[in-house]
C-alpha cells in the first residue's frame, strides 16, 4: 500500500552505508518511522527530505509492517534555522517535545500544525517567545493545559510573588497554594503566549524553564534539548 501525507521530520538517523531512518510527525497517523534508501549518496534526490525540520508531502510505501519513503515534495525546509544556533536549539526543543508527546499510531494533526508554526516563527527570528507559545500549546493538546488567568482562590490576577501549581498547571497568589515559587515575569510571559502576545526575554526564559519542569512531571520524560537550549541562552542574558 502506498499513501501520501504531510509530515515533519522529528528525527533522522543513519542506517547502513547509504540509508537513513526518519521519524515523521503526520496528521493522520501521528509518528511514523520510515526508511529512506540511498539518501546519503552524492546527489540523492531525496536527501532534503531526510533532514531534521523538513516539512514536506511524503509518499510512503507500507509493506509487511515496514515503511519506506519513495517520494517527497518540499513545503518548507526552515533553512534559516541553520544560520542561528539559538534558533536551531529552539527548533530541537519543538521536535523533541513532539517526539515525547506522541506514540506511534496516535493522530497528530493539531501538534503538527503547532510545531510547523513554531518552526516558522523561529526561522523568522522570533526566538524564545515562539518556544513558550509552542510548549504552552503542545501541553494543552496533550491534555495538560497551562492556566495563567486569575487566581482560582481569590479571583484576582496574581502579582508580585506567586506560585505555580504543578498538579493543576495554574498560577496562584503566593498564599493560595503550595506550588513552586514563580516570578511575575514568568507569569506574564506565559499569559502573553496564551493570548497571542509577546513576553519579555527574561520572562520567556523563566517560562521555558518552568514549562520544561511541568512537561517532565506530566509526561515522565525530560526533553534534553530544552536543557541545552536554556544553557545556550544563559550567557546571552
Order of alpha helices (4+ residues) and beta strands (2+ residues): beta-beta-beta-beta-beta-alpha-alpha-alpha-beta-beta-beta-alpha-alpha-alpha
